Amino acid sequence: MEVNMAALNDFSTFDLYSDDSLIFIIDEQEKLVPALLNGQAAVERTALLLQAAAELQIPVIKTEQYPKGLGETVEPIKSLCAKVDTACYEKLDFNAISNEIRTKLRLSGRQRILITGGEAHICVLQTVRALLKQGYFVFVAADAIASRHQFDYDIALKQMRDMGAVITTTETVIYDWLKQAGTPAFKHLVKLIK
């Protein structure tokens, strides 16, 4: 029996490459993170991704929702962003894709966008939807996003998966970027993961 290759899914949409990836950090801020279920855990996973970004030269876009009211980006994310190519934007819209960010994404040439931040069912969801509409391959690090309520988080993950985003984890992303053991990047990052 022959396999109809045209009928198979195009699994290339599930591949992550460090030279085609960009990390998009949404609203991990001083007054928001403490209100989120697993907010601190999401911050820790985002920090690990930023350390990988520094090692693998992956650019970052970071947003802050109304920083006057919700505060600045939390540490250690704020400090780690200073060590990588990071573009920072303030916003009021829940969908983080402003014209300025749309242009930044286009100019980056990166097609695989990894999402972290909060809240999963509001700003993350609306941003993921906008990115998918624009034709990007969107990956959501489930352990690096958070919501105030578990139910909202769970439904948001299902919605994003149904829309076409790849739901993944921080560790899966890092190993996918690395591709193999034995490299200097692997030797550095494996110490942070273990």
C-alpha positions as CSV (number, residue, x, y, z in Angstrom):
1,M,0.0,0.0,0.0
2,E,1.4,3.4,-1.0
3,V,1.2,6.4,1.3
4,N,-0.4,9.5,-0.2
5,M,2.2,12.0,0.9
6,A,0.0,14.9,-0.1
7,A,-2.6,13.7,2.3
8,L,-0.2,13.8,5.3
9,N,-0.1,16.8,7.5
10,D,2.8,19.3,6.9
11,F,4.7,18.7,10.1
12,S,7.2,21.4,9.4
13,T,4.8,23.8,11.1
14,F,5.8,22.0,14.4
15,D,9.5,22.5,13.9
16,L,11.3,25.2,15.9
17,Y,14.6,26.7,14.7
18,S,16.6,29.1,16.7
19,D,17.5,31.2,13.6
20,D,13.8,31.6,12.7
21,S,12.4,32.1,16.2
22,L,11.4,35.2,18.2
23,I,10.3,35.3,21.8
24,F,7.2,37.4,22.5
25,I,6.8,38.2,26.2
26,I,3.3,39.6,27.1
27,D,2.8,41.7,30.2
28,E,4.8,39.9,32.9
29,Q,4.5,42.9,35.2
30,E,4.8,43.8,38.9
31,K,1.2,44.1,39.8
32,L,-0.1,41.4,37.4
33,V,2.2,38.5,38.1
34,P,1.3,38.1,41.8
35,A,-2.4,37.9,40.9
36,L,-1.9,35.0,38.5
37,L,-2.2,31.4,39.4
38,N,1.3,30.0,38.8
39,G,2.5,33.5,37.9
40,Q,5.9,33.2,39.5
41,A,6.4,29.8,37.8
42,A,5.6,31.4,34.5
43,V,8.2,34.1,35.2
44,E,10.9,31.5,36.0
45,R,10.2,29.6,32.8
46,T,10.3,32.9,30.8
47,A,13.6,33.6,32.5
48,L,15.0,30.3,31.3
49,L,13.8,31.0,27.8
50,L,15.6,34.3,27.9
51,Q,18.8,32.7,29.0
52,A,18.5,30.4,26.0
53,A,17.8,33.4,23.8
54,A,21.0,35.0,24.9
55,E,23.0,31.9,24.2
56,L,21.3,31.3,20.8
57,Q,20.9,34.9,19.7
58,I,17.1,34.8,19.5
59,P,15.5,38.3,19.5
60,V,12.7,39.3,21.9
61,I,9.6,41.5,21.8
62,K,8.3,42.5,25.2
63,T,5.1,44.3,26.0
64,E,3.8,46.1,29.1
65,Q,0.0,46.6,29.6
66,Y,-0.6,50.1,31.0
67,P,2.6,50.2,33.1
68,K,1.5,53.3,35.0
69,G,-1.1,51.1,36.7
70,L,0.3,47.5,36.4
71,G,4.0,48.4,37.0
72,E,7.1,47.5,35.1
73,T,8.3,44.1,33.9
74,V,9.2,41.9,36.8
75,E,12.7,40.7,37.6
76,P,14.6,38.7,36.5
77,I,12.9,39.1,33.1
78,K,13.7,42.8,33.0
79,S,17.4,42.3,33.6
80,L,17.6,39.3,31.3
81,C,15.9,41.3,28.5
82,A,18.7,43.8,28.8
83,K,21.2,41.1,27.7
84,V,19.4,40.1,24.5
85,D,18.1,42.0,21.5
86,T,14.8,43.1,23.0
87,A,12.3,45.6,21.7
88,C,9.9,46.9,24.4
89,Y,6.5,48.4,23.9
90,E,3.8,49.8,26.1
91,K,0.2,49.0,25.2
92,L,-3.4,49.5,26.1
93,D,-5.0,47.0,23.7
94,F,-5.3,43.4,24.8
95,N,-4.1,42.2,21.3
96,A,-0.4,43.2,21.5
97,I,0.0,43.4,17.7
98,S,0.1,47.1,17.1
99,N,1.3,48.5,13.8
100,E,4.7,49.2,15.3
101,I,5.0,45.6,16.5
102,R,3.7,44.3,13.2
103,T,6.5,46.2,11.4
104,K,9.1,45.0,13.9
105,L,8.0,41.4,13.4
106,R,8.1,41.7,9.6
107,L,11.6,43.3,9.7
108,S,12.9,40.6,12.0
109,G,12.3,38.0,9.2
110,R,11.4,35.5,11.9
111,Q,8.4,33.3,11.3
112,R,8.2,31.2,14.5
113,I,6.9,33.2,17.4
114,L,7.1,31.8,20.9
115,I,4.6,33.3,23.4
116,T,5.0,33.7,27.1
117,G,3.1,35.9,29.6
118,G,-0.3,36.7,30.8
119,E,-3.1,36.6,31.0
120,A,-3.5,33.4,28.9
121,H,-7.2,34.0,28.2
122,I,-7.0,37.7,27.4
123,C,-3.8,39.3,26.0
124,V,-2.0,36.0,25.2
125,L,-5.1,34.6,23.4
126,Q,-5.8,37.7,21.4
127,T,-2.2,38.1,20.4
128,V,-1.9,34.5,19.4
129,R,-5.0,34.8,17.2
130,A,-3.6,38.0,15.5
131,L,-0.3,36.3,14.8
132,L,-2.0,33.2,13.3
133,K,-4.1,35.5,11.1
134,Q,-0.9,37.1,9.8
135,G,0.5,33.7,8.9
136,Y,3.1,33.2,11.6
137,F,3.9,29.8,13.2
138,V,2.9,30.4,16.8
139,F,4.2,28.3,19.7
140,V,2.8,28.8,23.2
141,A,5.0,27.8,26.2
142,A,2.2,26.5,28.4
143,D,4.4,26.6,31.5
144,A,5.4,30.2,30.8
145,I,1.9,31.6,30.6
146,A,-0.7,32.1,33.3
147,S,-4.2,33.3,34.2
148,R,-5.9,34.2,37.5
149,H,-8.2,31.2,37.3
150,Q,-7.4,27.6,36.2
151,F,-10.5,27.3,34.1
152,D,-9.7,30.4,32.0
153,Y,-6.1,29.0,31.5
154,D,-7.4,25.6,30.4
155,I,-9.9,27.0,28.0
156,A,-7.4,29.5,26.6
157,L,-5.0,26.6,25.8
158,K,-7.7,24.7,24.1
159,Q,-8.8,27.7,22.0
160,M,-5.2,28.5,21.0
161,R,-4.6,24.9,20.0
162,D,-7.9,24.8,18.0
163,M,-6.8,28.0,16.2
164,G,-3.6,26.4,15.1
165,A,-1.0,27.3,17.7
166,V,1.4,24.7,18.9
167,I,1.1,24.2,22.7
168,T,4.5,23.2,24.1
169,T,6.7,23.6,27.2
170,T,9.9,25.6,27.9
171,E,12.1,22.5,28.1
172,T,10.7,21.2,24.8
173,V,11.4,24.5,23.1
174,I,15.0,24.7,24.3
175,Y,15.9,21.2,23.2
176,D,14.2,21.8,19.9
177,W,16.3,25.0,19.4
178,L,19.5,23.1,20.4
179,K,18.8,20.1,18.1
180,Q,21.8,18.1,19.5
181,A,24.0,17.5,22.5
182,G,27.7,18.3,22.7
183,T,27.6,21.9,21.4
184,P,28.8,24.8,23.6
185,A,25.2,26.1,23.7
186,F,24.0,22.7,24.9
187,K,26.7,22.5,27.6
188,H,25.8,25.9,28.9
189,L,22.0,25.5,28.8
190,V,21.7,22.0,30.1
191,K,23.2,23.2,33.4
192,L,20.3,25.7,33.7
193,I,17.7,23.1,32.9
194,K,18.8,20.4,35.3
